[in-house]
């Protein structure tokens, strides 16, 4: 008797039955919000013997079933957890209008409580995610859902206007690329590859970039129209609400994170200062980029950090969830409160606090007419150094937008420091190791012949070979010097004090190395170019050349203030 040939119908039924018999199923569902909107979710359930199970949720604008989610989902599913990936409101398959940052708190609360009520859930819910998915956790925690049990927050945004989308008045032009990625319901990775970003990000005024993006919703408008720390941003900053967040959290970020390093430290420091759960906070900071804070690597750009830098983050996260969601003795709370990778020596520090600074050291900027210096004392007589900043010839970030965030942004700064519009100040070779740990600040005395400009500052470590490696950076739009809420124009040519916050850092300058500070007025395309004009950047299409002057000593003693660890642990 001839063998019966399997028909297409037979194959379909066979596949359907096999899927139904899968011991670790995945299904798609809607999660109802309080206003009637349904958010789309993929639910990964563990094998039946693990049910009901504790749940881990991530809320993403980048496709709940995308390549950044599925591997993590399967990992937790295989370790006895329910994993729920949710498209945030208005993105992917979720209903509602997409408006970045605005609806994530209430939606996060309702999502956590819905998950806790499901028959496959134990009622214990943890959250996880990088970047925007880190932000959604904090927005959720601020709403205090009763069943939120713990968090793993990786490089989370949230220090609005002192981080993103403006950093002390300087617009992160990265958001031109980012809003394009999330402009419609799908995630536009293909469009990124097809776009000439050198052309798009050079368009003036900034509004013209929005014309190219052509987004739905109000995200781009919000960024253009709210360029100060106004009520729009204040309502989603949690400066005075960490005291209400009683949630254990593992905070993870990287020293080379250009996007959300400032946000990550803001959340950690806020919880340590005010949260009832301050003893249940843990901090890990490695030599990583934004993306690699979740996927650690052993090097960054031009710097080799050693194999110890590449922590097995899956194992660390799992131990955290096992402790808080399953009550297993995973060792998560036997770790040091602060685990810091010390760049310079390339070693991990296991400490009981952040920062490790026990004092401050001021180094004064000096200029002898030919060379910039850093010294322990300010010169008795004043000096100044001027440079020409042309918005049509900005200092380059040296990045390929199409390759970011997979490709690292360079941190060897010699090429940039050779420009005439970059002023450098270099100290003498160190006789012993100097460790800085905390938030450096530059107190800069300067003036411009325009009514506005920007200051972009890098702190670098110059080794015996002359390599100048960026340690940290900071920036300030001049008109925001006294207030993020109410910027004020400069009086042209008037020497003015500018307090410039540099980003958090833990670094060892080794003997024979030199400390260097560089000052310029652009960092493009990571930041939009200043047109050297006061007023909203979104409308400015007339680039004006500025002559900017830096002052030293005398009545205007510019200095960098370093947070110094005076007695480091062995």
Residue pairs with C-beta under 8 A, 6 or more apart in sequence:
6 14
19 25
23 47
23 48
24 44
24 45
24 46
24 47
24 77
24 78
25 44
25 45
26 42
26 43
26 44
26 45
26 73
27 42
27 43
27 45
28 40
28 41
28 42
28 43
28 93
29 40
29 41
29 43
30 38
30 39
30 40
30 41
31 38
31 39
31 40
31 41
31 86
31 110
31 111
31 114
31 115
32 38
32 110
32 114
33 39
33 89
33 96
33 106
33 107
33 110
34 106
34 110
37 89
37 94
37 95
37 96
38 94
38 95
39 86
39 87
39 88
39 89
39 94
39 95
39 96
39 107
39 111
40 64
40 86
40 87
40 92
40 93
40 94
40 95
41 64
41 84
41 85
41 86
41 87
41 111
42 64
42 65
42 69
42 73
42 84
42 85
43 82
43 83
43 84
44 73
44 74
44 76
44 77
44 82
44 83
44 84
44 85
45 51
45 53
45 77
45 82
45 120
46 53
46 77
46 78
46 79
46 80
46 81
46 82
47 80
50 80
50 81
51 120
52 119
52 120
52 121
52 122
53 80
53 81
53 82
53 120
53 121
53 122
54 81
54 82
54 121
54 122
54 124
54 125
54 126
54 149
54 321
54 325
54 326
55 81
55 82
55 83
55 84
55 115
55 116
55 118
55 121
55 122
55 124
55 125
55 126
56 76
56 81
56 82
56 83
56 84
56 125
56 126
56 127
56 128
56 321
56 325
57 83
57 84
57 85
57 86
57 111
57 112
57 115
57 125
57 126
57 127
57 128
58 69
58 72
58 83
58 84
58 85
58 86
58 127
58 128
58 129
58 133
58 136
59 86
59 87
59 88
59 104
59 107
59 108
59 111
59 127
59 129
59 133
59 136
59 140
60 66
60 68
60 69
60 85
60 86
60 87
60 88
60 91
60 129
60 132
60 133
60 136
61 87
61 88
61 91
61 92
61 98
61 100
61 132
61 182
61 187
62 68
62 69
62 91
62 132
62 181
62 182
62 187
63 69
63 87
63 91
63 92
63 186
63 187
64 85
64 86
64 87
64 92
64 93
65 85
66 187
69 85
72 83
72 128
72 314
73 83
73 85
75 314
75 318
76 83
76 318
76 321
77 83
79 318
80 326
81 321
81 325
82 115
82 120
82 121
84 111
84 115
86 94
86 111
87 93
87 94
88 94
88 98
88 103
88 104
88 107
88 132
88 136
89 95
89 96
89 97
89 98
89 99
89 103
89 104
89 107
90 96
90 97
90 98
90 99
90 185
90 216
90 217
91 98
91 182
91 185
92 185
92 186
92 187
93 185
96 103
97 216
97 217
97 218
98 182
98 185
98 216
98 217
98 219
99 217
99 218
99 219
99 222
100 132
100 182
100 219
100 222
101 135
101 139
101 236
102 222
102 236
104 135
104 136
104 139
104 140
105 139
105 140
105 142
105 143
105 236
106 143
108 127
108 136
108 137
108 139
108 140
108 143
108 145
109 140
109 143
109 144
109 145
111 140
112 125
112 127
112 140
112 145
112 147
112 148
113 145
113 146
113 147
115 121
115 125
115 147
116 123
116 124
116 125
116 146
116 147
117 123
122 325
123 147
124 147
124 149
124 324
124 325
125 145
125 147
125 148
125 149
126 148
126 149
126 150
126 151
126 152
126 321
126 324
126 325
127 136
127 137
127 140
127 141
127 148
127 150
127 151
127 152
127 153
128 137
128 151
128 152
128 154
128 317
129 136
129 137
129 152
129 153
129 154
129 156
130 154
130 155
130 290
130 291
130 293
130 294
131 154
131 155
131 156
131 157
131 259
131 260
131 290
132 157
133 154
134 153
134 154
134 155
134 156
134 157
134 260
134 263
134 264
135 156
135 157
135 158
135 263
137 151
137 153
137 156
138 153
138 156
138 158
138 238
138 267
139 236
140 148
141 148
141 151
141 245
141 247
142 238
142 241
142 244
142 245
144 244
144 245
148 247
149 247
149 248
149 324
149 325
150 247
150 248
150 249
150 250
150 320
150 321
150 324
150 325
151 247
151 248
151 249
151 250
152 249
152 250
152 252
152 317
152 320
152 321
153 249
153 250
153 251
153 252
153 264
153 267
154 252
154 253
154 264
154 293
154 294
155 252
155 253
155 254
155 257
155 259
155 260
155 261
155 263
155 264
155 290
155 293
155 294
156 260
156 263
156 264
156 267
157 163
157 164
157 259
157 260
157 263
158 236
158 237
158 238
158 263
158 266
158 267
159 237
159 262
159 263
159 266
160 229
160 233
160 236
160 237
161 167
161 168
161 228
161 229
161 233
161 484
162 168
162 229
162 262
162 266
162 484
162 501
163 260
163 262
163 263
163 266
164 172
164 175
164 259
164 260
164 263
165 171
165 172
165 175
165 223
166 172
166 227
167 262
167 475
167 527
168 474
168 475
168 476
168 477
168 480
168 484
168 500
168 501
169 227
169 454
169 476
169 477
169 478
169 479
169 480
169 484
169 487
170 454
170 456
170 475
170 476
170 477
170 527
170 528
170 530
171 206
171 223
171 227
171 527
171 528
171 537
172 259
172 526
172 527
172 528
173 201
173 524
173 525
173 526
173 527
173 528
174 258
174 259
174 404
174 525
174 526
175 223
176 200
176 201
176 206
176 209
176 213
177 192
177 197
177 201
177 401
177 404
179 210
179 213
179 215
179 219
179 220
179 223
180 188
180 191
180 192
180 195
180 212
180 213
180 215
181 187
181 188
181 189
181 192
182 188
182 215
182 219
183 213
183 214
183 215
183 216
184 215
184 216
192 401
192 402
193 402
195 402
197 401
197 402
197 525
198 525
200 209
200 212
201 209
201 401
201 524
201 525
202 525
203 209
203 212
204 531
204 540
204 541
204 543
205 537
205 538
205 539
205 540
205 541
206 224
206 528
206 537
206 538
206 540
207 224
207 538
207 539
208 541
210 220
210 221
210 224
213 220
222 232
224 536
224 538
225 538
226 232
226 233
227 536
227 537
227 538
228 484
228 485
228 486
228 487
229 484
229 485
230 485
238 245
238 267
238 270
239 270
242 267
242 270
242 271
242 273
242 274
242 275
243 274
243 275
243 276
245 271
245 275
245 277
246 275
246 276
246 277
247 275
247 277
247 280
248 277
248 280
248 281
248 324
249 267
249 268
249 271
249 277
249 280
249 281
249 282
250 282
250 284
250 316
250 317
250 320
250 332
251 264
251 267
251 268
251 271
251 281
251 282
251 283
251 284
252 264
252 283
252 284
252 285
252 286
252 293
252 294
252 313
253 260
253 261
253 264
253 265
253 284
253 285
253 288
253 293
254 261
254 285
254 286
254 287
254 288
254 289
254 290
254 292
254 293
255 261
255 285
255 286
255 287
255 288
255 341
255 343
255 472
255 505
255 506
255 507
256 287
256 288
256 289
256 300
256 301
256 408
256 409
256 411
257 264
257 288
257 289
257 290
257 293
258 289
258 290
258 409
258 526
259 290
260 290
261 503
261 504
262 503
262 504
265 504
268 281
268 283
268 354
269 354
271 277
271 278
271 281
272 278
272 281
272 354
275 281
280 333
281 337
282 320
282 332
282 333
282 335
282 337
282 338
282 339
283 337
283 338
283 339
283 340
283 354
284 311
284 316
284 339
285 338
285 339
285 340
285 341
285 506
286 292
286 293
286 296
286 309
286 311
286 341
287 300
287 303
287 305
287 309
287 341
287 343
287 346
288 296
288 297
288 300
288 309
289 300
289 405
289 408
289 409
290 405
291 405
291 406
292 300
294 313
295 313
296 309
296 310
296 311
296 313
297 309
297 310
298 304
298 305
298 306
298 307
298 309
298 310
299 305
299 309
300 408
300 411
301 408
301 409
301 410
301 411
301 412
302 410
302 411
302 412
302 467
302 469
303 343
303 411
303 469
304 346
305 341
305 343
305 346
306 346
308 346
308 347
308 348
309 341
309 346
318 330
319 330
319 331
319 332
320 330
320 332
322 328
322 330
322 332
323 329
323 330
323 331
323 332
323 333
324 332
335 350
336 350
336 351
336 352
337 351
337 352
337 353
338 349
338 350
338 351
338 352
338 353
338 354
339 348
339 349
339 350
339 351
340 348
340 349
340 351
340 354
340 356
340 437
340 506
341 347
341 348
341 349
341 506
342 348
342 349
342 435
342 506
342 507
342 508
343 471
343 506
343 507
343 508
344 435
344 461
344 507
344 508
344 509
344 510
344 513
345 433
345 508
345 510
349 356
349 506
349 569
351 569
354 437
355 437
355 438
355 439
355 504
355 506
355 563
356 435
356 437
356 438
356 506
356 565
356 568
357 436
357 437
357 438
357 563
357 564
357 565
358 564
358 565
358 566
358 567
359 563
359 564
359 566
360 561
360 562
360 563
360 564
361 434
361 561
361 562
361 564
362 376
362 559
362 560
362 561
362 562
363 374
363 375
363 376
363 427
363 515
363 517
363 559
363 560
363 562
364 374
364 375
364 376
364 377
364 378
364 379
364 552
364 553
364 557
364 558
364 559
365 372
365 373
365 374
365 425
365 444
365 517
365 550
365 552
365 558
365 559
365 560
366 372
366 373
366 374
366 375
366 378
366 379
366 383
366 425
366 552
366 553
367 373
367 383
367 384
367 385
367 425
367 550
367 552
368 383
369 383
371 426
372 385
372 423
372 424
372 425
372 426
373 425
373 426
373 427
374 425
374 426
374 427
374 515
374 516
374 517
374 560
375 427
378 552
378 553
378 554
378 557
378 559
379 552
379 553
379 554
379 557
380 553
380 554
381 553
381 554
382 551
382 552
382 553
382 554
382 555
382 556
383 551
383 552
383 553
383 554
384 549
384 550
384 551
384 552
385 423
385 549
385 550
385 552
386 547
386 548
386 549
386 550
387 420
387 421
387 422
387 423
387 520
387 521
387 547
387 548
388 420
388 421
388 545
388 546
388 547
388 548
389 421
389 453
389 520
389 521
389 522
389 530
389 532
389 545
389 546
389 547
389 548
390 421
390 543
390 545
391 522
391 529
391 530
391 531
391 532
391 543
391 544
391 545
392 543
393 421
394 522
394 523
394 524
394 529
395 416
395 419
395 421
395 422
395 456
395 520
395 521
395 522
395 523
395 524
396 416
396 524
396 525
397 409
397 523
397 524
397 525
397 526
397 527
398 409
398 410
398 415
398 416
399 407
399 409
399 410
399 525
399 526
400 407
401 525
409 526
411 469
411 470
412 467
412 468
412 469
412 470
413 458
413 460
413 468
413 469
413 470
413 518
414 466
414 467
414 468
416 422
416 458
416 518
416 520
417 424
417 468
417 516
417 518
419 520
421 520
421 521
421 522
422 518
422 519
422 520
423 518
423 519
423 520
423 550
424 516
424 517
424 518
425 516
425 517
425 518
425 519
426 462
426 514
426 515
426 516
427 514
427 515
427 516
428 514
429 511
429 512
429 513
429 514
430 509
430 510
430 511
430 512
430 513
430 514
430 515
431 511
432 511
433 508
433 509
433 510
433 511
433 568
434 508
434 509
434 515
434 562
434 564
435 506
435 507
435 508
435 509
435 564
435 565
435 568
436 471
436 505
436 506
436 507
436 509
436 562
436 563
436 564
436 565
437 505
437 506
437 507
437 563
437 564
437 565
438 504
438 505
438 563
439 501
439 502
439 503
439 504
439 505
439 563
440 459
440 472
440 474
440 502
440 505
440 560
440 561
440 562
440 563
441 499
441 500
441 501
441 502
441 560
441 561
442 457
442 474
442 498
442 499
442 500
442 502
442 517
442 519
442 558
442 559
442 560
442 561
443 497
443 498
443 499
443 500
443 558
443 559
443 560
443 561
444 455
444 457
444 497
444 498
444 499
444 500
444 519
444 550
444 558
445 495
445 496
445 497
445 498
445 550
445 551
445 552
445 556
445 557
445 558
446 455
446 495
446 496
446 498
446 548
446 549
446 550
446 551
446 558
447 490
447 492
447 493
447 494
447 495
447 496
447 548
447 549
447 551
448 478
448 490
448 492
448 493
448 532
448 546
448 547
448 548
448 549
449 492
449 493
449 546
449 547
449 548
450 490
450 492
450 532
450 533
450 544
450 546
451 479
451 489
451 490
451 491
451 492
451 533
451 534
452 477
452 478
452 479
452 489
452 490
452 530
452 532
452 533
452 534
452 535
453 477
453 478
453 490
453 521
453 530
453 532
453 546
453 548
454 475
454 476
454 477
454 478
454 521
454 522
454 527
454 530
455 475
455 476
455 478
455 498
455 500
455 519
455 520
455 521
456 473
456 474
456 475
456 519
456 520
456 521
456 522
456 523
456 527
457 473
457 474
457 475
457 500
457 502
457 517
457 518
457 519
458 470
458 472
458 473
458 517
458 518
459 470
459 471
459 472
459 473
459 502
459 505
459 515
459 516
459 517
459 560
460 468
460 469
460 470
460 471
460 515
460 516
460 517
460 518
461 468
461 469
461 471
461 507
461 509
461 513
461 514
461 515
461 516
462 468
462 469
462 513
462 514
462 515
462 516
463 469
463 510
463 512
463 513
464 512
464 513
468 516
471 505
471 507
472 502
472 503
472 504
472 505
472 507
473 502
473 503
473 523
474 500
474 501
474 502
474 503
475 500
475 523
475 527
476 498
476 499
476 500
476 501
477 487
477 530
478 490
478 496
478 498
479 487
479 488
479 489
479 490
479 534
480 487
481 488
481 496
481 497
481 498
481 499
482 488
487 534
489 534
490 496
490 534
495 551
495 555
495 556
509 515
515 562
517 560
519 550
521 530
521 546
521 548
522 529
522 530
528 537
529 543
530 537
530 546
531 537
531 540
531 541
531 542
531 543
531 544
532 543
532 544
532 545
532 546
533 540
533 542
533 544
550 558
551 558
552 558
